Amino acid sequence: MTTRSLSPAVLRILQILKSSETAFRINKIGALVVVLMMLNAVGVRAQTAVPTAHRSASHAAPAKAYACPMHPEVKSRKPGKCPKCKMDLRLTKAEANLTTEKPAEPASGSNRKMAIPDVEVLDQDGNELHFYRDLIKDKTVAINFIFTNCTTICPPLAATFARLQKEMGDKIGKDVHLISISVDPLTDTPERLKAWGAKFKAGPGWTFVTGEKQEIDKLLNALGAAVSKREDHTPAMIIGNDAKGVWTRTYGLAKTGQIAGLITEVMAGKVESAATEEAKP
């Protein structure tokens, strides 16, 4: 090895070593060994730095994840539509074991009573009611969420209830009760709700609910229907049999016959069926 083949830094080290008068008088070979040992140490430090960089990368911001607002078990790493209800997937926090191939079965049914607050509300006739005691206790109900200024999903949701009235006939108001809760109680007075319901020929057994915003917010939170903006609410429908403790959530714009069938199953207390068979569009 010639001195020409050495880097300037190594040559500088050799010059320092050659000019040093130590008790051991390090020769060129010894100096080269020292230099190699120094370079080797630098290499080891560089290698140990790699895992640190790798660890830093692993703690980077999580990848984006998307989920269906109606069917939370449907998840994807890319935007798209839910294969069950065709709704757009919404951005959410990344979760472990993210997959769209085999989504878990929805745990929408229950064999226990749902915790529903007994908040004070007003119906479309201005009557003061306690939501749980007067509208839910010991009854089978179908609940959807609307607001009267809505021009997108709310009219179809009301039309679905109107068709249920016709299909289920005298069972409505006796065996099952329909409830539409306003997600905009500041705007939706009882009078507005009554006029809006009249457009869909709402009859006995179909109650529209509004009230003080604080009370309605408590109710929406308990039912899993709270949204920061009224336009963000989903076409969810909750069907429950309070007497038997059976509750399920389904797509509020599904075919009327499918929803009616699901209501009939919930009325009969079929927990397993309610938990695994959801009405589809």
Helices and strands as residue ranges (DSSP letters): G 3-5, H 8-19, H 28-58, E 65-67, E 75-76, E 90-92, E 120-122, E 128-130, I 131-136, E 140-146, H 154-168, G 169-171, E 177-182, H 190-199, E 206-209, H 213-222, G 230-232, E 236-241, E 246-251, H 256-267, H 271-276
